[in-house]
Amino acid sequence: MFQRRLLLASLALLICTASPAPAQTLAPTPPMGWNSWDAYGLTIDEADYRANTQVLAGLRQYGWLYSVIDEGWYMQDPFADTVAARKYVWDANGVLLPALDRFPSAANGAGFKPLADWVHAQGLKFGVHLMRGIPRDVVRQNLPIAGTAFHAQDAADVSSTCPWDEGNYGIRDNAAGQAYYDSMLRLYASWGLDFIKVDCISDRPYRPTEIRQLAEAIRKTGRPIVLSLSPGPTKLEHATEVEKYAQMWRISDDHWDVWSVDRKPGASEFPFGIRDAFDRLAAWAPYVKPGSWPDEDMLPWGSLTPHPGWGKPRQSRETRDEQRTEMTLWAISRSPLILGANLTRLDDFTHSLITNREVLALNQTAVESKPGLTPKAGPGNEPFLQRYWYARTGGPHPQEYIAVFNLGDKTTASELPWMVFHLTDKPHAVFDVWNQRHVPAASALAVELPPHGCALYRVE
């Protein structure tokens, strides 16, 4: 018996050593954090970034982790109207660097390393935004690509520019193009980069070659860096390709503080509103999984000041009901949660949303999430103005959650069969998460919702 046990133990040890555990999935849960765009646009500087990051560090206990500098950190004058006047900064090999007048800790060739080290000391992770490609003036100067015999003109795809940003040319799908992205990510990884958001790449135009090149460049660094693709709408037919290379990809155009926008068929979906997000998230639900997160964009709440990426400085135009609806939908659908507010001016209501542990845990721990059974039309064939969602968490004590949303402009009162939430057709008791109250068992769910409002329940 002893020999048999010894043999089994030896075999188990052999199996364990011969079959190492798979590498940990990058972004195993939806990334949570803050991005500077909604409040600062192109204008974020080191002082404001540090001030917001310090507030984010106080929210770390709730899961908020990534602090991301959005577009413009390499511009000496982000308020200027042209690329030439904005004065991009790059090194001798054409790789963008922080503008020293805005990020003084980058002096003496340090780049963002001192700032990233400080972010890491707060228990957070450091991220930046980039437009895909290579600066046009780098190509005109034909600067050398670090560590290679290639030059910028070997790497540049001058036929591929961004429709809304004239700063860069695209990158060719060749060895020189890969070498340029390799040199870029090698430098940024040495700074301590944890997250990179790359723009004008997942749609208008869709650039699968550059997505692949970026992913390969990240892999070569050996550093776990989350790749986020922007903007959308990424097309569903590209889902299997983008999920192979990126951890996040935008499924809509820029999402802002609007409920909905009337637009003609075929028109741009900018700005993308809350109402539009329901069907979009439902379509992408089958692709949600660890390491692969369809991204419905940032949460434009609170103070969108002093220089928001769109519109005038303002307090978010979303009502409290709309903000709660947005938070509930993003959470239960498992979209990444990226705050857009100026955190140094955080109001009490926004703070209450982003510190609700149960709602945040739903977003982070659900293992199943899907839309409910919504009729295509209501009485009289008008568009149906309610949406439902179901989610189930994992772990030793799984929980089921259901949500109801009122897309209409009037208060609604409904008696809803449990089957629309994929639950069994029998009485259920639930707990109202937002209002913190128990609802006794009943054969249907009675719910009254204000315009653009929602309810979130834990099934008991």
TAVENNOR-V911858 format. One record per residue. RES is the residue in one letter. PHI is phi in whole degrees, -180 to 180 (NA if undefined). Layout:
# TAVENNOR-V911858
RES,PHI  RES,PHI
This chain:
# TAVENNOR-V911858
M,NA  F,-62  Q,-65  R,-65  R,-64  L,-64  L,-64  L,-63  A,-66  S,-66  L,-63  A,-62  L,-64  L,-63  I,-63  C,-65  T,-78  A,-82  S,-125  P,-61  A,-62  P,-64  A,-60  Q,-63  T,-64  L,-75  A,56  P,-68  T,-127  P,-57  P,-58  M,-125  G,177  W,-134  N,-132  S,-78  W,-62  D,-63  A,-102  Y,-119  G,54  L,-78  T,-100  I,-57  D,-124  E,-64  A,-62  D,-69  Y,-63  R,-64  A,-63  N,-68  T,-66  Q,-63  V,-67  L,-60  A,-60  G,-71  L,-100  R,-57  Q,-63  Y,-95  G,109  W,-73  L,-128  Y,-91  S,-116  V,-117  I,-87  D,-83  E,-53  G,109  W,-65  Y,-100  M,-101  Q,-74  D,-132  P,-69  F,-85  A,-70  D,-89  T,-122  V,-61  A,-60  A,-74  R,-75  K,58  Y,-62  V,-117  W,-144  D,-91  A,-65  N,-108  G,79  V,-96  L,-63  L,-126  P,-64  A,-71  L,-68  D,-69  R,-103  F,-130  P,-62  S,-69  A,-84  A,-64  N,59  G,76  A,-75  G,60  F,-88  K,-60  P,-60  L,-69  A,-63  D,-61  W,-65  V,-61  H,-62  A,-65  Q,-82  G,84  L,-114  K,-119  F,-105  G,-139  V,-137  H,-109  L,-140  M,-80  R,-59  G,99  I,-134  P,-56  R,-60  D,-69  V,-63  V,-70  R,-61  Q,-81  N,53  L,-67  P,-71  I,-95  A,-52  G,75  T,-138  A,-91  F,-79  H,-127  A,-57  Q,-68  D,-72  A,-95  A,-78  D,-104  V,-71  S,-84  S,-115  T,-113  C,-91  P,-60  W,-116  D,-148  E,-92  G,-72  N,-124  Y,-93  G,-74  I,-114  R,-70  D,-88  N,-147  A,-64  A,-67  G,-62  Q,-63  A,-64  Y,-66  Y,-65  D,-60  S,-66  M,-63  L,-69  R,-63  L,-67  Y,-67  A,-65  S,-67  W,-75  G,105  L,-68  D,-117  F,-154  I,-135  K,-102  V,-113  D,-106  C,60  I,-137  S,-94  D,-170  R,53  P,-98  Y,-81  R,-122  P,-62  T,-66  E,-72  I,-60  R,-63  Q,-63  L,-63  A,-61  E,-67  A,-63  I,-63  R,-58  K,-66  T,-69  G,76  R,-105  P,-73  I,-119  V,-70  L,-105  S,-114  L,-104  S,-148  P,-91  G,-103  P,-83  T,-58  K,-81  L,-57  E,-69  H,-98  A,-58  T,-67  E,-79  V,-68  E,-70  K,-73  Y,-113  A,-118  Q,-98  M,-140  W,-151  R,-72  I,-108  S,-144  D,-68  D,-58  H,-92  W,-129  D,-84  V,-133  W,-78  S,-160  V,-131  D,-75  R,-143  K,-74  P,-55  G,87  A,-76  S,-57  E,-94  F,-87  P,-81  F,-91  G,-100  I,-64  R,-59  D,-66  A,-72  F,-61  D,-69  R,-66  L,-65  A,-63  A,-65  W,-91  A,-53  P,-65  Y,-101  V,-79  K,-165  P,-54  G,85  S,-141  W,-130  P,-56  D,-113  E,-88  D,86  M,-72  L,-100  P,-86  W,-110  G,64  S,-85  L,-98  T,-144  P,-94  H,-140  P,-61  G,-66  W,-151  G,82  K,-84  P,-56  R,-166  Q,-83  S,-46  R,-80  E,-70  T,-71  R,-63  D,-63  E,-68  Q,-65  R,-66  T,-61  E,-62  M,-62  T,-65  L,-65  W,-60  A,-69  I,-75  S,-87  R,67  S,-74  P,-54  L,-112  I,-121  L,-75  G,-111  A,-69  N,-73  L,-68  T,-74  R,-123  L,-69  D,-87  D,-63  F,-68  T,-60  H,-60  S,-66  L,-68  I,-86  T,-121  N,-80  R,-62  E,-70  V,-66  L,-66  A,-64  L,-60  N,-61  Q,-88  T,-118  A,-63  V,-113  E,-143  S,-153  K,-158  P,-68  G,-79  L,-91  T,-93  P,-59  K,-74  A,-151  G,-95  P,-57  G,75  N,69  E,-77  P,-56  F,-74  L,-106  Q,-123  R,-130  Y,-127  W,-148  Y,-130  A,-149  R,-132  T,-88  G,-100  G,86  P,-69  H,-128  P,-64  Q,-128  E,-106  Y,-128  I,-134  A,-134  V,-125  F,-128  N,-103  L,-85  G,-85  D,-97  K,-129  T,-63  T,-122  A,-129  S,-139  E,-114  L,-107  P,-67  W,-64  M,-65  V,-67  F,-100  H,69  L,-98  T,-68  D,-83  K,-153  P,-61  H,-131  A,-103  V,-137  F,-117  D,-77  V,-68  W,-71  N,-97  Q,54  R,-146  H,-84  V,-116  P,-60  A,-60  A,-152  S,-77  A,-150  L,-95  A,-90  V,-143  E,-119  L,-128  P,-73  P,-55  H,64  G,-97  C,-152  A,-140  L,-125  Y,-126  R,-99  V,-75  E,-104
